[in-house]
Amino acid sequence: MARLATMTVWDVQLGLAIHVKAPNGKYIVIDLGTGTYESGNSTPILKRRFDNIAYMILTHPHLDHISDILNFDINQPKILLRPKSLTNAEVMYGVRICDKDKFKKYCEINDRYNSPVRDDDENNTENPNNYAGLDIQTFSTSACDHSNFNNFSIITVFTLSGIKVVVCGDNEKESLDILMKRSDFKDAVRYADVLVAPHHGRESAYHSDFVSLVNPRVTIISDTNKSDASASDKYTKMSRGWKVGGIDRKCITTRNDGNITVVFGECDDPAYSGTMRISTSK
């Protein structure tokens, strides 16, 4: 018997794009980064036609996290989650002319998805049975200064068969300080297997108490060789380690390792050592 979920952290260089496939084939998409043309990742990921996007999370409206949004209607999700406390006027303020179409699309989508999710909706994440046992929890705060959208980022926690994955947006210390005062948040992220680091592994987002609580086996950083991932050594020291390609690893990055795939859950196949397997494209 197999009950496995698959998470892909795409090598988009600048930004974040994650697809999680639940055991029943439903997709959960987190952010719409597309990468840089110089990296060779110029093809928007949504054009790969994932036909069963049940749930999409846009962690926050910064360009590197929504750059593929003009292809949104190719693969419209059934349910969309985004930071609702940020107004369209705030989102559009100061946007460069060359980027306006993307942010206008974000605002149009923000207005379109304005109906509450029904309790009996087959894609409602409140019921793990809708995702074949994959439990999905989300956390964010609206109490931060609106001048920094990073701190409105949504954090997602996936759990399946005892394996826990924590995915951050661009949260910095202010939002993490607030969330760390919540017992439900601390219970959800405590002692995870995988952490997708906040804000591309940068020092400005490194929160030692948060990372210590998560206590991940492996930390994944989505970054580019032009970004300041200066906290990567700290994440390495705070991670317990796991076999990746037969080598014990503690911190892996899209910059060095390409696309990163995490398969987790339960399976009788001996190829799945334990209940989690991590592989990279490089």
PAKE-264806 format. One record per residue (C-alpha): residue number from 1; x, y negated, z negated. Coordinates in steps of 0.2 Angstrom, whole numbers. Layout:
<site num="NUM" x="X" y="Y" z="Z"/>
...
END
This chain:
<site num="1" x="0" y="0" z="0"/>
<site num="2" x="6" y="-17" z="4"/>
<site num="3" x="0" y="-34" z="-2"/>
<site num="4" x="13" y="-47" z="4"/>
<site num="5" x="13" y="-65" z="7"/>
<site num="6" x="26" y="-74" z="19"/>
<site num="7" x="33" y="-91" z="16"/>
<site num="8" x="43" y="-100" z="30"/>
<site num="9" x="52" y="-116" z="26"/>
<site num="10" x="56" y="-122" z="43"/>
<site num="11" x="72" y="-130" z="47"/>
<site num="12" x="65" y="-147" z="52"/>
<site num="13" x="81" y="-156" z="47"/>
<site num="14" x="73" y="-172" z="41"/>
<site num="15" x="57" y="-169" z="31"/>
<site num="16" x="47" y="-154" z="26"/>
<site num="17" x="36" y="-141" z="35"/>
<site num="18" x="31" y="-125" z="26"/>
<site num="19" x="19" y="-111" z="31"/>
<site num="20" x="13" y="-98" z="19"/>
<site num="21" x="4" y="-83" z="26"/>
<site num="22" x="-8" y="-75" z="13"/>
<site num="23" x="-10" y="-56" z="13"/>
<site num="24" x="-26" y="-57" z="23"/>
<site num="25" x="-18" y="-68" z="37"/>
<site num="26" x="-24" y="-85" z="31"/>
<site num="27" x="-12" y="-99" z="33"/>
<site num="28" x="-8" y="-112" z="20"/>
<site num="29" x="2" y="-127" z="28"/>
<site num="30" x="12" y="-139" z="18"/>
<site num="31" x="18" y="-155" z="27"/>
<site num="32" x="21" y="-158" z="45"/>
<site num="33" x="39" y="-162" z="48"/>
<site num="34" x="46" y="-159" z="65"/>
<site num="35" x="64" y="-162" z="64"/>
<site num="36" x="76" y="-172" z="74"/>
<site num="37" x="79" y="-170" z="93"/>
<site num="38" x="98" y="-169" z="90"/>
<site num="39" x="95" y="-153" z="79"/>
<site num="40" x="87" y="-144" z="93"/>
<site num="41" x="70" y="-142" z="84"/>
<site num="42" x="61" y="-154" z="95"/>
<site num="43" x="46" y="-143" z="97"/>
<site num="44" x="32" y="-148" z="85"/>
<site num="45" x="28" y="-133" z="74"/>
<site num="46" x="9" y="-135" z="75"/>
<site num="47" x="10" y="-132" z="94"/>
<site num="48" x="15" y="-114" z="90"/>
<site num="49" x="-4" y="-111" z="87"/>
<site num="50" x="-7" y="-104" z="70"/>
<site num="51" x="-25" y="-100" z="73"/>
<site num="52" x="-31" y="-97" z="55"/>
<site num="53" x="-25" y="-112" z="45"/>
<site num="54" x="-37" y="-111" z="30"/>
<site num="55" x="-29" y="-124" z="19"/>
<site num="56" x="-17" y="-139" z="22"/>
<site num="57" x="-8" y="-150" z="10"/>
<site num="58" x="0" y="-166" z="15"/>
<site num="59" x="10" y="-169" z="0"/>
<site num="60" x="12" y="-188" z="3"/>
<site num="61" x="11" y="-200" z="18"/>
<site num="62" x="29" y="-203" z="22"/>
<site num="63" x="34" y="-201" z="40"/>
<site num="64" x="46" y="-186" z="38"/>
<site num="65" x="32" y="-176" z="30"/>
<site num="66" x="18" y="-181" z="43"/>
<site num="67" x="28" y="-183" z="59"/>
<site num="68" x="18" y="-169" z="68"/>
<site num="69" x="2" y="-176" z="63"/>
<site num="70" x="-3" y="-181" z="81"/>
<site num="71" x="-5" y="-162" z="85"/>
<site num="72" x="-16" y="-160" z="69"/>
<site num="73" x="-32" y="-157" z="80"/>
<site num="74" x="-24" y="-142" z="89"/>
<site num="75" x="-24" y="-132" z="73"/>
<site num="76" x="-37" y="-141" z="61"/>
<site num="77" x="-37" y="-134" z="44"/>
<site num="78" x="-53" y="-129" z="35"/>
<site num="79" x="-48" y="-138" z="19"/>
<site num="80" x="-36" y="-153" z="18"/>
<site num="81" x="-28" y="-159" z="2"/>
<site num="82" x="-18" y="-176" z="1"/>
<site num="83" x="-16" y="-189" z="-12"/>
<site num="84" x="-33" y="-198" z="-12"/>
<site num="85" x="-28" y="-212" z="-24"/>
<site num="86" x="-18" y="-220" z="-10"/>
<site num="87" x="-29" y="-231" z="1"/>
<site num="88" x="-28" y="-232" z="20"/>
<site num="89" x="-23" y="-250" z="18"/>
<site num="90" x="-8" y="-245" z="7"/>
<site num="91" x="-3" y="-231" z="19"/>
<site num="92" x="-3" y="-244" z="34"/>
<site num="93" x="6" y="-258" z="25"/>
<site num="94" x="23" y="-261" z="32"/>
<site num="95" x="22" y="-247" z="45"/>
<site num="96" x="34" y="-250" z="60"/>
<site num="97" x="25" y="-252" z="77"/>
<site num="98" x="33" y="-237" z="84"/>
<site num="99" x="25" y="-226" z="70"/>
<site num="100" x="8" y="-234" z="69"/>
<site num="101" x="-1" y="-220" z="79"/>
<site num="102" x="5" y="-207" z="67"/>
<site num="103" x="-1" y="-217" z="52"/>
<site num="104" x="-17" y="-222" z="60"/>
<site num="105" x="-20" y="-203" z="63"/>
<site num="106" x="-17" y="-199" z="45"/>
<site num="107" x="-30" y="-213" z="40"/>
<site num="108" x="-42" y="-206" z="52"/>
<site num="109" x="-40" y="-188" z="45"/>
<site num="110" x="-41" y="-195" z="27"/>
<site num="111" x="-58" y="-202" z="31"/>
<site num="112" x="-64" y="-187" z="41"/>
<site num="113" x="-61" y="-174" z="26"/>
<site num="114" x="-72" y="-183" z="14"/>
<site num="115" x="-84" y="-169" z="9"/>
<site num="116" x="-81" y="-160" z="-8"/>
<site num="117" x="-76" y="-141" z="-6"/>
<site num="118" x="-91" y="-130" z="-10"/>
<site num="119" x="-88" y="-117" z="-23"/>
<site num="120" x="-94" y="-103" z="-11"/>
<site num="121" x="-82" y="-109" z="3"/>
<site num="122" x="-72" y="-94" z="9"/>
<site num="123" x="-57" y="-104" z="9"/>
<site num="124" x="-59" y="-112" z="-8"/>
<site num="125" x="-42" y="-109" z="-17"/>
<site num="126" x="-51" y="-109" z="-34"/>
<site num="127" x="-55" y="-91" z="-30"/>
<site num="128" x="-39" y="-80" z="-27"/>
<site num="129" x="-50" y="-67" z="-18"/>
<site num="130" x="-51" y="-79" z="-4"/>
<site num="131" x="-33" y="-76" z="-1"/>
<site num="132" x="-32" y="-58" z="-5"/>
<site num="133" x="-25" y="-61" z="-22"/>
<site num="134" x="-13" y="-75" z="-18"/>
<site num="135" x="-16" y="-88" z="-32"/>
<site num="136" x="-14" y="-106" z="-27"/>
<site num="137" x="-13" y="-120" z="-40"/>
<site num="138" x="-9" y="-139" z="-36"/>
<site num="139" x="-3" y="-153" z="-47"/>
<site num="140" x="0" y="-172" z="-45"/>
<site num="141" x="-2" y="-188" z="-54"/>
<site num="142" x="-10" y="-204" z="-49"/>
<site num="143" x="-3" y="-214" z="-63"/>
<site num="144" x="13" y="-220" z="-55"/>
<site num="145" x="18" y="-236" z="-47"/>
<site num="146" x="10" y="-237" z="-29"/>
<site num="147" x="26" y="-245" z="-22"/>
<site num="148" x="34" y="-227" z="-22"/>
<site num="149" x="23" y="-214" z="-13"/>
<site num="150" x="35" y="-200" z="-17"/>
<site num="151" x="28" y="-200" z="-35"/>
<site num="152" x="11" y="-196" z="-28"/>
<site num="153" x="17" y="-180" z="-20"/>
<site num="154" x="7" y="-164" z="-23"/>
<site num="155" x="16" y="-149" z="-31"/>
<site num="156" x="10" y="-132" z="-26"/>
<site num="157" x="12" y="-116" z="-36"/>
<site num="158" x="9" y="-99" z="-27"/>
<site num="159" x="8" y="-83" z="-37"/>
<site num="160" x="6" y="-65" z="-31"/>
<site num="161" x="9" y="-49" z="-40"/>
<site num="162" x="19" y="-58" z="-53"/>
<site num="163" x="30" y="-67" z="-41"/>
<site num="164" x="29" y="-86" z="-42"/>
<site num="165" x="35" y="-99" z="-30"/>
<site num="166" x="35" y="-118" z="-34"/>
<site num="167" x="34" y="-130" z="-19"/>
<site num="168" x="38" y="-149" z="-22"/>
<site num="169" x="35" y="-164" z="-11"/>
<site num="170" x="46" y="-179" z="-14"/>
<site num="171" x="43" y="-181" z="-32"/>
<site num="172" x="55" y="-191" z="-42"/>
<site num="173" x="58" y="-193" z="-61"/>
<site num="174" x="43" y="-204" z="-64"/>
<site num="175" x="30" y="-191" z="-58"/>
<site num="176" x="39" y="-176" z="-65"/>
<site num="177" x="40" y="-185" z="-82"/>
<site num="178" x="21" y="-187" z="-82"/>
<site num="179" x="18" y="-170" z="-76"/>
<site num="180" x="29" y="-162" z="-89"/>
<site num="181" x="18" y="-169" z="-103"/>
<site num="182" x="4" y="-157" z="-96"/>
<site num="183" x="3" y="-140" z="-104"/>
<site num="184" x="-6" y="-133" z="-89"/>
<site num="185" x="7" y="-139" z="-77"/>
<site num="186" x="21" y="-132" z="-88"/>
<site num="187" x="12" y="-115" z="-89"/>
<site num="188" x="10" y="-115" z="-71"/>
<site num="189" x="28" y="-118" z="-66"/>
<site num="190" x="37" y="-109" z="-80"/>
<site num="191" x="49" y="-95" z="-75"/>
<site num="192" x="47" y="-95" z="-57"/>
<site num="193" x="56" y="-85" z="-44"/>
<site num="194" x="58" y="-98" z="-30"/>
<site num="195" x="59" y="-117" z="-32"/>
<site num="196" x="58" y="-128" z="-16"/>
<site num="197" x="67" y="-143" z="-23"/>
<site num="198" x="59" y="-160" z="-24"/>
<site num="199" x="64" y="-174" z="-13"/>
<site num="200" x="76" y="-163" z="-2"/>
<site num="201" x="87" y="-160" z="-17"/>
<site num="202" x="92" y="-178" z="-20"/>
<site num="203" x="99" y="-184" z="-36"/>
<site num="204" x="85" y="-196" z="-38"/>
<site num="205" x="73" y="-182" z="-40"/>
<site num="206" x="83" y="-170" z="-51"/>
<site num="207" x="74" y="-167" z="-67"/>
<site num="208" x="84" y="-156" z="-79"/>
<site num="209" x="70" y="-152" z="-90"/>
<site num="210" x="58" y="-147" z="-76"/>
<site num="211" x="72" y="-136" z="-67"/>
<site num="212" x="76" y="-128" z="-84"/>
<site num="213" x="57" y="-124" z="-86"/>
<site num="214" x="55" y="-117" z="-69"/>
<site num="215" x="71" y="-107" z="-71"/>
<site num="216" x="71" y="-101" z="-53"/>
<site num="217" x="80" y="-86" z="-46"/>
<site num="218" x="83" y="-96" z="-30"/>
<site num="219" x="82" y="-114" z="-26"/>
<site num="220" x="78" y="-119" z="-8"/>
<site num="221" x="82" y="-137" z="-1"/>
<site num="222" x="75" y="-143" z="15"/>
<site num="223" x="88" y="-156" z="20"/>
<site num="224" x="99" y="-163" z="34"/>
<site num="225" x="117" y="-166" z="35"/>
<site num="226" x="113" y="-185" z="34"/>
<site num="227" x="104" y="-184" z="18"/>
<site num="228" x="111" y="-185" z="0"/>
<site num="229" x="108" y="-168" z="-7"/>
<site num="230" x="120" y="-173" z="-21"/>
<site num="231" x="111" y="-162" z="-34"/>
<site num="232" x="113" y="-146" z="-25"/>
<site num="233" x="127" y="-140" z="-37"/>
<site num="234" x="116" y="-144" z="-51"/>
<site num="235" x="102" y="-133" z="-44"/>
<site num="236" x="115" y="-119" z="-41"/>
<site num="237" x="120" y="-119" z="-59"/>
<site num="238" x="102" y="-119" z="-65"/>
<site num="239" x="96" y="-104" z="-53"/>
<site num="240" x="98" y="-86" z="-58"/>
<site num="241" x="102" y="-78" z="-41"/>
<site num="242" x="95" y="-66" z="-29"/>
<site num="243" x="101" y="-56" z="-14"/>
<site num="244" x="100" y="-65" z="3"/>
<site num="245" x="107" y="-55" z="17"/>
<site num="246" x="115" y="-44" z="5"/>
<site num="247" x="124" y="-58" z="-4"/>
<site num="248" x="120" y="-65" z="-21"/>
<site num="249" x="114" y="-83" z="-18"/>
<site num="250" x="107" y="-96" z="-30"/>
<site num="251" x="104" y="-111" z="-18"/>
<site num="252" x="100" y="-111" z="0"/>
<site num="253" x="97" y="-125" z="12"/>
<site num="254" x="89" y="-127" z="29"/>
<site num="255" x="104" y="-137" z="34"/>
<site num="256" x="116" y="-123" z="32"/>
<site num="257" x="104" y="-108" z="33"/>
<site num="258" x="91" y="-113" z="46"/>
<site num="259" x="73" y="-107" z="44"/>
<site num="260" x="71" y="-98" z="27"/>
<site num="261" x="58" y="-84" z="25"/>
<site num="262" x="52" y="-78" z="8"/>
<site num="263" x="42" y="-62" z="8"/>
<site num="264" x="34" y="-58" z="-9"/>
<site num="265" x="21" y="-48" z="-17"/>
<site num="266" x="20" y="-29" z="-19"/>
<site num="267" x="24" y="-15" z="-6"/>
<site num="268" x="29" y="3" z="-6"/>
<site num="269" x="42" y="0" z="8"/>
<site num="270" x="59" y="3" z="0"/>
<site num="271" x="66" y="-11" z="12"/>
<site num="272" x="57" y="-24" z="1"/>
<site num="273" x="69" y="-23" z="-14"/>
<site num="274" x="59" y="-27" z="-29"/>
<site num="275" x="45" y="-37" z="-24"/>
<site num="276" x="53" y="-51" z="-15"/>
<site num="277" x="64" y="-52" z="1"/>
<site num="278" x="73" y="-68" z="7"/>
<site num="279" x="80" y="-70" z="24"/>
<site num="280" x="88" y="-84" z="34"/>
<site num="281" x="89" y="-88" z="53"/>
<site num="282" x="108" y="-92" z="52"/>
END
